[in-house]
Amino acid sequence: MSFPSPQPGAERLLSELDHRRLSLLVGALPTAHKPLQDLLDTAELLPSPQLPADVVSMNSEVEVLGPQRGQRQRLTLCYPADARPEQGRISVLSPVGLSLLGRTVGEQVSWQAGHGAVGSLCIQALPYQPEASGDFSR
């Protein structure tokens, strides 16, 4: 099974609200979270109502496809306090969560898993995105 490659230099889009909340989260962490800070420093920001409906934002429900068995999974990207991996609620601070944030439907995402392994998923659908649903408070 092969996935489309992300476009080189593809920027990640974030809502201004997600950016503000994630910046506060990074500032409250006991140690720096360089990967999230790097994303916050380089992301393209849009007002929440202008975020395209196919972009993964905080609290989005994402259908992904894994390359190994071709299994579809439904994940929800959430803040660390709400993470419940066994229920598919993935923290934005996790490698998987960070790889999804700001990406679009159809993109393949990858991350460093433990011991040098690389994990990857393809974003298949976005059944729920707060901004597309008019929910600018989540």
Secondary structure by P-SEA (a helix, b strand, c coil): cccccccccbbbbbcaaaaaaaaaaaaaccccaaaaaaaaacbbbbcccccccccccccbbbbbbbccccbbbbbbbbccccccccccccccccaaaaaaccccccbbbbbbccccbbbbbbbccccccccccccccc
